[in-house]
Amino acid sequence: MDTKFARRTERIGRTTCSYWRAGRCNKNPCRFLHIETPSPPAACGYGNTAYSYGKKPHSSSENTPKYGSKKALLRDNGDRGDATRMAKAFKKSSPRICKYWINNNCVHGEQCLYLHSWFRGDGFSTVTKLQEHKKVITGIALPVGSDKLYSGSTDGTVRIWDCHTGQCAKVINLGAEVTSLISEGSWIFVGLQNAVKAWNIQTMSEFTLDGPKGRVRAMTVGNNTLFAGAEDGVIFAWRGSSKADSPFELVASLTGHTKAVVCLVVGCKMLYSGSMDQSIKVWDMDTLQCTMTLNDHTDVVTSLICWDQYLLSSSSDRTIKVWACIEAGSLEVIYTHTEENGVVSLFGMPDAEGKPILFSSCRDNSVHMYELPSFSERGRLFAKKDVALIELGPGGLFFTGDESGLLMVWKWLEVPKVASS
């Protein structure tokens, strides 16, 4: 008996009970120390519910709880000034926006560990937020010469915004998901299930272009031809017609993709199509024949842009690939940029100084901005959900539409002019 008790005492003398520290030890006697309080162990009450669930662990260096680094920055160590300074420093470097702040209910204020801003970087700013859509924004268009902005959404509506007031001037309820929307000249093209709607904003005429099977996910115009990619993998092509019943005539159905076509772009006298079948196809604009198939991506090809003599593609495989023509006439990848998350869409535009900026919308509710050709990060835009679309406007304006239905208007800031001596 004495020997056993002596061994137990020896064990008690070495270690403090971690459960007792947290107020959860229910052993009596316990083989570990209960001595980090001026009261004797019996006064703590091992079964005291109020103590067990209401008291915070101690914050001494000998008894530091295993918090993550973010929580540890805000731990009350008696110096609120240091905690605030550390929180601000973390906030400044944090790449994430506060999900509570975007819904106007963050209670931490300046001590919040995350950004309370829609962007990080300089040279641009937010102009306004247009928050009428209820679901994913699938198209943004600002027709040349018009003072109206058009936006389409899977909530089944096309909204027409007054560019002077920022107010929604008209809502067109189509009764079906709008899966794409573009403009060309005086025409607005709206992709729907099994059809494309064509509206002329000058004559106020409307036509329905039938033929596609499933949702029309992507459209583009080139060589006086409207191309629409459908869910069954077929690309439909219409050209102008003199027929009285419709100004458009179906001239071709481009087949080859085995799954939905999700992106289209025209450049260098070629049509490029990206698909859920993980491939990119290159089509001759004159013959409308497929000249090559590119299979370097390992997931859905989500976006395509042509920039100078280069083709840029993005994918859910988390990569952006830069393609260039080689002597044999085929396209080869000359550079691959990897993101931490899948890429939703790409867009390119010059900044206020004329520098080429690539916008890469990723599956982290943000848009990464890169200066080309170095791919050095220029800044980041944030959204409530993933940004599905980016579109260029006049006078340094550009627009982003996310999957929550939020349409943001942005503007490049003018570079201050240096006075000549």
Phi, psi and omega in degrees: 000312182295320181295315180298318180294322179296318178295321178296319179297322180296320179293320179300323184292347185263325192226139175273140183292120181289329178290322178296321178303322181272000178078026185237008182284130180240020181260134178213103009276157175256143183279357178247165185292141171235067189229012180269046176205146180292340179275150177294156182308323183297331182287340181288326182074102184296332182258018183286105183296320181299321179290316185297321187253347185255345186258138179280152174297154177296158181244020178290159182296333181281342184229051181281121179293157184273070175279161167288164185299328182293313180293324182298330180295330183260004181297134182284104180252017178094348179239089184293332179297315179296318181298318180295318180296319179294320179297317179295321179295319179292319180300320182296325183265350184293133179272008184242146176271147180289120183290339177278324180297320182293342176255014176061034179222030174280129183262358185270343179059225183290345179275357180297141182284346186246165185293138170251062182201151179277358180204164173226128183132187180222171180092359180206165180205166175279146176255308179196166177243129177250114194239038183272328181292150183254344182223193187304130173277123186247357178196139176225130182215138175234092184303143180299131179082359181259151174256022179240140175254132181252137176223139179242153185213159175288000172283002175089010182237154165246125180252139179247120186254138174281119184290342181276321184257341184075011181262151176284116184274333183201146176238124177253114181266113184267351178071010179206157181300131170273116186258351174192157179202130177219168174230152176208116184061232180268009184256141169246126179249129183240119178276130181231190173284118175067015182194165171234129175267134178241121179243133173260115187282352177267314181268350182062024177271157183221138180224153176246125179258110182268165176135311182299149177248118182090192183289138175271102188271339185212143175217154173202164180234136177197143180055042180058030181231134174266126178248136179226122179267130185253172184291336180274004178093359181266141176252122180263142182234126178240142174235166181300145183224153177264006180294145184290326186281338180200137178278006181235142179231129177290120184250343181195155170236113185269115183248153180157322176287145181261351177222183187303140172274124186245349178207145180220144175207148179248136178189147178053040178061024179231153170254130178246135181232135177246145190223165173290350176279008175077009183246160171243130177247144181247125185241135175288126185291335180278314183267343185059031176255147178284125182259337177196159177235131181252127187236032183280340178278152183246011176208187183307132173278111191265336185201150178221137171221148174255130181223113187056234181264012184251151170249129176246135180230149176232162185208161172292352177281009175076019181238152167243126181246138176254123184250146177217152178285138174255178186301327182286353179096353180269165179263137177228149177286124179254347178201141176233125176252133183251131175259165178286335181230169177299149181263129182273314183202159177237152173204145180233142177199160175275150175276190184296337179265002180086006179284137180288126181240129176260128176259124180239105179277124186244168180282045174225024180062029179216161176244119179273134181250128182234140170278133178259149007267006187282339186062026173284138186287130182262329182173189180209139175254146182240156182214169178292321176222182183303138179278116183273333187218146172226135183220145181270142176238183181278161172061034179083004178278149167212162190231146172231141177234128184252180186282355175271348184101003180279125176251118182254139175251129182238164178212135172289136179276138180293142179282127180300135180277135180273124182292134179283143181278000000 
